[in-house]
Amino acid sequence: MDRSRYYYSAAPVGTGMGPLAGQLGEWLCRAVQPPAPTPCGSPGGPPVTARRVRLRDGRHLAYEESGVPRESAQFKVVFSHGFTGSRLDSLRASPEVAEELGVYMVGFDRAGYGESDPNPARSVESAALDMADLADALGLGDKFYVVGFSLGCHAVWGALRYIPERIAGAAMLAPVVNYWWPGFPAELAAREYGRQQRGDQWALRVAHHAPGVLHWWMEQSWLPLPTSTVVANTTYLPNKRDAEIRRTLTADGTLRNKREMATQQGIQESYYRDMAVMFGKWEFDPMALPEPTKGCPVHLWQGDEDGLVPVALQRHVAGSLGWVNYHELPGTGHFLSAVPGLGDTVLRTLFG
């Protein structure tokens, strides 16, 4: 079964089970089937308000530009937002530094988010190819830089695996890890996995082993534990800045507005498909990737008080790849875009 598609078929039933069993099977199939998406611009769907490009498979990606004009830019960056994010997210680098270095940046709604069309076949590879198609549609040239935040870094790993010839350099900020990557020592991965809330453990377990029923699982309000504290924005955050940021964004309605924007075509096409891709069965292990060609720097920033991505696993990833430049930030949590001056540091590290 293609695990990236929500497709179900009733198993054959023996004659001894009778018609009732067949009807029950059909009911169960319908029960776990997620609702159809409501693409932007379709009848009854949200309006198209953003600039969009058409991809090779006919889908559209919505995008937002920042920095210097692309025609005069010395460096061109494609930014992949994190879980619950959008094309409006960025490094928050100062305009002055972007101008000084000649940096053009384009953020985009990943497939199924915001105003980008859903992709029922979404995968780590398709995330990388979407960035290449966007770069081609905007005329960014043969090579471009990729930057990812949090869960959006699966697209950066995918770019290093599937389109390395297109990548001039890469940066990842607090990249989410998959506990099932083969390169992790089993004992270490199990220890860090077990530190999550029980509901989060089960949500990731379903995303990995049974992605076809993930939407059904996540929508079951009768479960004794929250199905995901990450989706509910209730995960314990040990870093004080992270906790304060979440309190502020909750109080002023920002998190609610971001959620509405991200999921307007269907939460199953944004949040839940993100989970199925990130925590599903990858075709490669990032810790087994070969070193990129000379002149392609790869940097990774990680806070040591990150409540969403275990720093112990991130250290192992970086330690397994001698060509990754690892920057651990003491006393820092997950929301790295809010760290004062870090956006400028990332740009100067890549291009200075």
Disulfide bonds with the S-S distance in Angstrom:
none
